[in-house]
Amino acid sequence: MARILCVDDSLVIRRLIKQILEDQGHDVIVAEDGVEAMDYARDTVFDLVLSDVNMPNMSGSGLVSKLRRLPSYESIPIVMVTTESDGYKKDKLKSLGANGWLRKPFTEEQINKVIKHFTG
C-alpha cells in the first residue's frame, strides 16, 4: 500500500482522511500546514501528497513549489484537497506542479478513487 502525506489545517479533515486511507491499508502521516509537511518530506519520501490550499504558515501553493524543488519529489503526485474551485487558482497550482484536485466536501468513494488513480 501507499505512504501518503495529508496536509490540512483542519483537524477534522486530517482525521477523516487518515481514517479512510488507513482503513484501506495505507500508511498516512498528517501535517497541519506546509511547514510541518516540509519537515516530514525532507525525511521521508511519500508516494502521494494530499494538501489543502488555504493554510496558515505555508499555503498549499507554497508547499507544492517547495516540494517540487526537492529532487525526490520531482515526480511524486500532489493532489490539492480544497473548497476552492477558482479556475485561476487551479491553473496556478498546476503550473507549480500539482497533479490533481479533489473538492471538499468529498465522499469516501471519491477520495479512494483519487488514491487509486495516483498510486495504482
C-alpha positions as a Markdown table, in Angstrom:
| # | Residue | x | y | z |
|---|---|---|---|---|
| 1 | Met | 0.0 | 0.0 | 0.0 |
| 2 | Ala | 1.0 | 3.7 | -0.4 |
| 3 | Arg | 2.7 | 6.0 | 2.1 |
| 4 | Ile | 0.7 | 9.2 | 2.0 |
| 5 | Leu | 1.2 | 12.7 | 3.4 |
| 6 | Cys | -2.0 | 14.5 | 4.2 |
| 7 | Val | -1.7 | 18.3 | 4.9 |
| 8 | Asp | -4.7 | 20.3 | 6.1 |
| 9 | Asp | -5.1 | 22.9 | 8.8 |
| 10 | Ser | -8.5 | 21.3 | 9.8 |
| 11 | Leu | -8.1 | 18.6 | 12.4 |
| 12 | Val | -11.4 | 17.1 | 11.4 |
| 13 | Ile | -10.3 | 16.8 | 7.7 |
| 14 | Arg | -6.9 | 15.3 | 8.7 |
| 15 | Arg | -8.6 | 12.7 | 11.0 |
| 16 | Leu | -11.2 | 11.9 | 8.3 |
| 17 | Ile | -8.7 | 11.4 | 5.5 |
| 18 | Lys | -6.3 | 9.5 | 7.8 |
| 19 | Gln | -9.1 | 7.1 | 8.9 |
| 20 | Ile | -10.4 | 6.5 | 5.4 |
| 21 | Leu | -6.9 | 5.8 | 4.0 |
| 22 | Glu | -5.7 | 3.7 | 6.9 |
| 23 | Asp | -8.9 | 1.6 | 6.6 |
| 24 | Gln | -7.7 | 0.8 | 3.0 |
| 25 | Gly | -4.3 | -0.2 | 4.3 |
| 26 | His | -2.3 | 2.9 | 3.5 |
| 27 | Asp | 0.4 | 4.4 | 5.8 |
| 28 | Val | -0.7 | 8.0 | 6.5 |
| 29 | Ile | 1.2 | 10.9 | 8.1 |
| 30 | Val | -0.7 | 14.1 | 8.8 |
| 31 | Ala | 0.6 | 17.7 | 9.0 |
| 32 | Glu | -1.3 | 20.8 | 9.9 |
| 33 | Asp | 0.4 | 23.2 | 7.5 |
| 34 | Gly | 3.1 | 23.3 | 4.8 |
| 35 | Val | 5.9 | 24.0 | 7.2 |
| 36 | Glu | 5.2 | 20.8 | 9.1 |
| 37 | Ala | 4.7 | 18.9 | 5.9 |
| 38 | Met | 8.1 | 20.0 | 4.6 |
| 39 | Asp | 9.7 | 18.7 | 7.8 |
| 40 | Tyr | 8.2 | 15.3 | 7.1 |
| 41 | Ala | 9.0 | 15.4 | 3.4 |
| 42 | Arg | 12.7 | 16.1 | 4.0 |
| 43 | Asp | 13.0 | 12.9 | 6.0 |
| 44 | Thr | 10.6 | 10.6 | 4.1 |
| 45 | Val | 9.6 | 10.2 | 0.5 |
| 46 | Phe | 5.9 | 9.7 | 0.3 |
| 47 | Asp | 4.1 | 8.0 | -2.6 |
| 48 | Leu | 1.4 | 10.8 | -2.7 |
| 49 | Val | 0.8 | 14.1 | -1.1 |
| 50 | Leu | -2.7 | 15.4 | -0.4 |
| 51 | Ser | -2.8 | 19.1 | 0.5 |
| 52 | Asp | -5.2 | 21.8 | 1.3 |
| 53 | Val | -4.7 | 25.1 | -0.4 |
| 54 | Asn | -5.5 | 27.7 | 2.2 |
| 55 | Met | -3.4 | 27.1 | 5.4 |
| 56 | Pro | -1.5 | 29.3 | 7.8 |
| 57 | Asn | 2.3 | 29.5 | 7.9 |
| 58 | Met | 2.7 | 28.0 | 4.4 |
| 59 | Ser | -0.1 | 27.6 | 1.9 |
| 60 | Gly | -0.7 | 24.7 | -0.4 |
| 61 | Ser | 0.8 | 26.6 | -3.3 |
| 62 | Gly | 4.0 | 27.3 | -1.3 |
| 63 | Leu | 4.1 | 23.6 | -0.3 |
| 64 | Val | 3.8 | 22.4 | -3.9 |
| 65 | Ser | 6.5 | 24.8 | -5.0 |
| 66 | Lys | 8.9 | 23.8 | -2.3 |
| 67 | Leu | 8.2 | 20.1 | -2.7 |
| 68 | Arg | 8.9 | 20.3 | -6.5 |
| 69 | Arg | 12.4 | 21.7 | -5.7 |
| 70 | Leu | 13.3 | 18.5 | -3.8 |
| 71 | Pro | 14.8 | 16.0 | -6.2 |
| 72 | Ser | 12.9 | 13.1 | -4.5 |
| 73 | Tyr | 9.6 | 14.9 | -5.1 |
| 74 | Glu | 10.0 | 15.9 | -8.8 |
| 75 | Ser | 7.5 | 13.2 | -9.9 |
| 76 | Ile | 5.6 | 12.4 | -6.7 |
| 77 | Pro | 1.9 | 13.1 | -7.3 |
| 78 | Ile | 0.4 | 16.1 | -5.4 |
| 79 | Val | -3.3 | 16.4 | -5.1 |
| 80 | Met | -5.0 | 19.5 | -3.8 |
| 81 | Val | -7.9 | 18.8 | -1.5 |
| 82 | Thr | -9.9 | 22.1 | -1.1 |
| 83 | Thr | -13.1 | 24.0 | -1.2 |
| 84 | Glu | -11.5 | 26.3 | -3.8 |
| 85 | Ser | -13.0 | 26.0 | -7.3 |
| 86 | Asp | -11.5 | 29.0 | -9.0 |
| 87 | Gly | -10.0 | 28.2 | -12.4 |
| 88 | Tyr | -7.2 | 30.7 | -12.0 |
| 89 | Lys | -6.1 | 29.0 | -8.7 |
| 90 | Lys | -6.2 | 25.6 | -10.3 |
| 91 | Asp | -4.1 | 26.7 | -13.3 |
| 92 | Lys | -1.6 | 28.4 | -11.0 |
| 93 | Leu | -1.3 | 25.2 | -8.8 |
| 94 | Lys | -0.9 | 23.0 | -11.9 |
| 95 | Ser | 1.8 | 25.3 | -13.2 |
| 96 | Leu | 3.6 | 24.9 | -9.8 |
| 97 | Gly | 3.4 | 21.1 | -10.1 |
| 98 | Ala | 0.1 | 20.0 | -8.6 |
| 99 | Asn | -1.3 | 16.9 | -10.4 |
| 100 | Gly | -4.9 | 16.8 | -9.3 |
| 101 | Trp | -7.8 | 18.4 | -7.5 |
| 102 | Leu | -10.3 | 16.9 | -5.0 |
| 103 | Arg | -13.1 | 19.3 | -4.0 |
| 104 | Lys | -14.4 | 19.4 | -0.4 |
| 105 | Pro | -16.7 | 18.1 | 0.7 |
| 106 | Phe | -15.7 | 14.7 | -0.7 |
| 107 | Thr | -17.0 | 11.2 | -0.2 |
| 108 | Glu | -15.0 | 8.2 | 0.8 |
| 109 | Glu | -15.6 | 6.8 | -2.7 |
| 110 | Gln | -14.2 | 10.0 | -4.3 |
| 111 | Ile | -11.0 | 10.0 | -2.1 |
| 112 | Asn | -10.4 | 6.3 | -2.7 |
| 113 | Lys | -10.8 | 6.9 | -6.5 |
| 114 | Val | -8.2 | 9.6 | -6.4 |
| 115 | Ile | -5.8 | 7.5 | -4.3 |
| 116 | Lys | -6.2 | 4.5 | -6.7 |
| 117 | His | -5.7 | 6.8 | -9.7 |
| 118 | Phe | -2.4 | 8.2 | -8.4 |
| 119 | Thr | -0.9 | 5.2 | -6.6 |
| 120 | Gly | -2.2 | 2.3 | -8.7 |
